[in-house]
Amino acid sequence: MNIHLPYGKKGTTVDVPEKNLAGILRPAEYKVKENSETLIKNALNNPQGTKTLTEIVKAKMNLDVVAIAVDDHTRPCPTDKILPPLLAELHAAGVKDENILIIFATGSHRTTTKDEAEKLLGKDIASRIKYISNDSWGTDYVDIGTTKRGTKVMLKKAFYDADIKILTGDVEIHYFAGYGGGRKSILPGIVRYDTIQDNYKRNFFDPNARPAKLDGNPMYENMTEAARFANVDYTINVVQDEKGIVGAYAGDFDIVLKKGAALVEKIYMAKAKSKADIVISSANGAPHDIDLYQAYKALHLALAVVKDGGSIILLAECPEGPGNKNYETWMKKYKTKEEMRKELDREFNIGGHKAYYNLLAIEKAEIYLVTAMPKEEVEGLYRFKYAKSADEALAQALKKHGKDASVLVIPEGSTTVSGV
C-alpha cells in the first residue's frame, strides 16, 4: 500500500506491504459548516470568561498600546487568518495601527526574521504594524511574581506596559505541557530565559507532565499561575486539522485552552490494536519538521506504540538542522542518559533536555531518520540510523524484524496521540 506522508513542504510516500500493515493512525475527520473566517468572527463575538474586545477597549481610559502576542515560525498557527478580524474589531473600537504592538512569542527560540514576519502576519500587516520578538536573553523584563512552585516570572516589559494584553495561538498536543495554546504564549512565549528554564527544571521529570494531560500536570499548573500574573485581557486560539481551522475560541486564556483541548482530543486521540514491530511516523511536514528539535515530538509520541526493541522510522526534513545549539552540544558532550539526568538535576538546560529524550528513545527502539540532515551528523552525533527514503528505512527494518513484522503508520505524528 502506497501511503502519502507529510515531509517538508512537498511530502513523500512509503510503500508498505499489505500483509505487514497493522494500521494507519490518523486524526478523526471533523466536519465544520463554517469557514475559518466565520469561525474566528463567531469566537470574537462570543468570548467566554471575558467581555468582548470592543467592551474591553471602551472601558480603558487614555489607551496608548495594545500588545498582541503571536506564535513564531516554529508553530503552524494561522496568525495571518486570526489577525485581520481581530484587528478589524480593534479598529472599529477606535484603536489605531500606531497603538498596536505585535510580539512574537519566541520563548527561547531565535528572533523572527523579516521574511518570516511577513509570511506569518501577512505582508500588509507586517508593513504597517510594529512587531518585535521576545529575545529571552535580553534585559527588558519585569518581575511580576513567583509561582507557588518557586518560578520567578520575568515578563517582557513591552507586554507588561501595554494597556490591553492579547494572546493568540493554536491548541495542539504538547508532549510534557499537555497541550500548547492559552498560557503557553506567556510562559515560555514572552518571558526571560531563566523563567523558562526554571519552569522546566521544576516540572520536567514529573510523570504527570505528559501529552494530552492538563489536570494534575505540574507544568500546566505552573504555567497557568504564571500567566495569571500577566493580567491578560483577552485570548483567541484556534484548532486545526490537515485541511485548516476547525474550531476557534475567545475569552479567558484558560477557558480557551480547555475548550480547544477538548476538540483536539476528539480529533487527535488514536488507538492502535497493539504495539507494532515497526512504526513509521512523520513529523507533520513544515513547519513542524523545520528542525530536529521540533520534529522530535513525533518520535516521542511514537514511542507509546512501538514494541520494546522495535524500530521507529521518523520522517523530518529539518532544513534548519538540529535547531538548538544546546541539543547539539549535549549530544557531543555526554554519552549516557544518566550523565544527562545528573546534569539536568543540577541545572536544567533547555536543549539539553531534548538530548536526554534522544537517548531515552534510542534505548527503547532503533530509530531511522529520513531527513535532509547529513548522514554523518544523524548517525555520528544523534545516534540514529540514516535513510534516504522511507522505503529504504522500511526495507532495513523489515530485514531486522522479519517478513511478518507488523508496521504501524502515523502520518501526522507530531499531533496524533497514539496508544493501545
QUIQUIUR-V538161 format. One record per backbone hydrogen bond with DSSP energy under -0.5 kcal/mol. CO is the residue of the C=O (numbers start at 1). NH is the residue of the N-H. E is the energy in kcal/mol with one decimal. If there is no record, write none. Layout:
{{CO:NH:E} {CO:NH:E}}
//
This chain:
{{1:3:-0.6} {1:16:-2.8} {3:14:-1.9} {5:12:-2.8} {6:285:-0.5} {7:10:-0.9} {7:11:-2.8} {8:286:-2.6} {12:5:-3.2} {14:3:-3.1} {14:16:-0.7} {15:17:-0.5} {17:20:-1.6} {17:21:-1.2} {20:22:-0.6} {20:407:-2.9} {23:25:-0.5} {23:409:-2.3} {24:26:-0.8} {29:31:-0.5} {35:39:-2.4} {36:40:-2.4} {37:41:-2.4} {38:42:-2.8} {39:43:-2.0} {40:44:-2.5} {41:45:-2.1} {42:46:-1.0} {43:46:-0.6} {44:47:-0.5} {47:49:-0.5} {48:252:-2.8} {52:56:-2.3} {53:57:-2.4} {54:58:-2.6} {55:59:-1.5} {57:60:-1.4} {65:67:-0.5} {65:163:-1.9} {65:164:-1.5} {66:101:-2.8} {67:166:-2.7} {68:103:-2.8} {69:168:-1.5} {70:105:-3.6} {72:75:-1.4} {77:79:-2.1} {78:81:-2.0} {78:82:-1.6} {79:83:-2.7} {81:85:-0.6} {82:86:-1.5} {83:87:-3.8} {84:88:-2.3} {85:89:-1.7} {86:90:-1.8} {87:91:-3.0} {88:92:-2.4} {89:93:-1.4} {90:95:-2.6} {91:94:-1.7} {96:99:-1.7} {97:100:-2.0} {99:66:-2.9} {100:130:-0.6} {101:68:-2.8} {102:104:-0.5} {102:132:-2.3} {103:70:-2.5} {103:105:-0.6} {104:106:-2.3} {104:134:-1.5} {106:109:-2.8} {107:136:-0.7} {113:117:-2.6} {114:118:-2.3} {115:119:-1.8} {116:120:-2.9} {117:121:-2.8} {118:122:-1.4} {122:126:-2.6} {123:127:-1.6} {124:128:-1.0} {125:128:-0.7} {125:129:-2.1} {130:102:-2.5} {132:104:-3.1} {135:138:-2.4} {136:193:-2.4} {139:141:-1.9} {140:157:-2.7} {142:144:-0.6} {142:155:-2.7} {145:153:-3.0} {147:150:-2.0} {150:152:-0.7} {151:147:-2.3} {151:153:-0.5} {152:154:-0.8} {153:144:-2.7} {153:155:-0.7} {154:192:-2.0} {155:142:-2.6} {156:159:-0.8} {156:160:-2.3} {157:161:-2.9} {159:162:-0.8} {164:67:-2.6} {164:166:-0.5} {165:233:-1.9} {165:234:-1.6} {166:69:-2.8} {167:236:-2.4} {169:238:-1.7} {170:172:-0.6} {172:180:-3.6} {174:178:-0.8} {175:211:-0.7} {177:179:-1.7} {178:174:-1.7} {178:212:-2.2} {180:172:-0.6} {181:184:-2.0} {182:185:-1.6} {183:186:-1.5} {183:187:-2.1} {184:189:-2.0} {186:188:-0.5} {186:190:-2.0} {188:191:-1.0} {189:107:-2.4} {190:156:-2.6} {192:195:-0.8} {192:196:-1.8} {193:197:-2.8} {194:198:-2.1} {195:199:-2.1} {196:200:-1.9} {197:201:-2.7} {198:202:-2.3} {199:203:-0.9} {200:203:-0.7} {200:204:-3.1} {203:206:-1.2} {206:209:-2.0} {208:210:-1.5} {210:213:-1.0} {214:217:-2.3} {216:218:-0.7} {217:221:-2.4} {218:222:-2.4} {219:223:-2.4} {220:224:-2.5} {221:225:-2.1} {222:226:-2.1} {223:227:-2.3} {224:228:-1.8} {225:229:-1.3} {226:230:-0.6} {227:230:-0.8} {227:232:-0.6} {228:231:-1.4} {234:167:-2.3} {235:251:-2.1} {236:169:-1.0} {237:249:-2.6} {238:171:-2.5} {239:246:-3.1} {239:247:-1.4} {241:244:-1.0} {244:241:-2.6} {247:239:-2.5} {249:237:-2.4} {250:48:-2.6} {251:235:-1.5} {252:256:-2.7} {253:257:-1.9} {254:258:-2.4} {255:259:-2.4} {256:260:-2.5} {257:261:-3.0} {258:262:-1.9} {259:263:-1.4} {260:264:-2.6} {261:265:-2.7} {262:266:-1.6} {263:267:-1.8} {264:268:-3.6} {265:269:-1.3} {267:28:-3.4} {268:270:-0.6} {268:417:-2.0} {270:419:-1.3} {276:307:-2.7} {277:311:-2.7} {278:408:-2.8} {279:281:-0.6} {279:313:-3.2} {280:410:-3.4} {281:315:-2.3} {282:413:-2.3} {282:414:-0.6} {285:288:-0.9} {285:289:-1.2} {287:290:-1.9} {289:318:-2.4} {290:320:-2.5} {291:295:-2.4} {292:296:-1.6} {294:297:-1.3} {295:298:-1.5} {295:299:-0.8} {296:299:-0.6} {296:300:-2.7} {297:301:-2.4} {298:302:-1.3} {299:303:-1.2} {301:304:-1.0} {302:305:-1.9} {303:306:-0.6} {305:276:-2.7} {307:310:-2.5} {310:366:-3.0} {311:279:-2.6} {312:314:-0.7} {312:368:-3.1} {313:281:-3.0} {313:315:-0.5} {314:316:-0.7} {314:370:-2.9} {315:283:-2.5} {317:372:-2.2} {318:321:-1.9} {320:323:-0.9} {321:292:-2.4} {322:293:-1.9} {324:328:-1.7} {325:329:-2.9} {326:330:-2.8} {327:331:-1.7} {328:332:-1.4} {329:333:-2.4} {330:334:-2.6} {336:340:-1.6} {337:341:-2.9} {338:342:-2.2} {339:343:-1.9} {340:344:-2.9} {341:345:-2.2} {342:346:-1.5} {343:347:-3.0} {349:353:-1.8} {351:355:-1.4} {352:356:-1.9} {353:357:-2.1} {354:358:-2.3} {355:359:-1.9} {356:360:-1.9} {357:361:-2.4} {358:362:-2.0} {359:363:-1.1} {360:364:-1.1} {361:364:-0.6} {361:365:-2.3} {364:309:-3.2} {366:312:-2.8} {366:368:-0.5} {367:385:-3.4} {368:314:-3.2} {368:370:-0.5} {369:371:-0.7} {369:387:-1.8} {370:316:-2.5} {374:378:-2.3} {375:379:-2.8} {376:380:-1.8} {377:381:-1.5} {377:382:-1.8} {378:384:-2.1} {385:369:-3.2} {387:371:-0.7} {389:393:-2.1} {390:394:-2.6} {391:395:-2.3} {392:396:-1.8} {393:397:-2.3} {394:398:-2.8} {395:399:-1.7} {396:400:-1.6} {397:401:-2.6} {398:402:-2.1} {402:405:-1.8} {406:278:-2.2} {407:22:-3.3} {407:23:-0.9} {408:280:-3.1} {409:25:-2.6} {410:282:-2.3} {410:413:-0.7} {411:284:-0.7} {412:415:-1.2} {412:416:-1.3} {415:417:-0.6} {416:418:-0.8} {417:270:-2.7} {419:272:-3.8}}
//
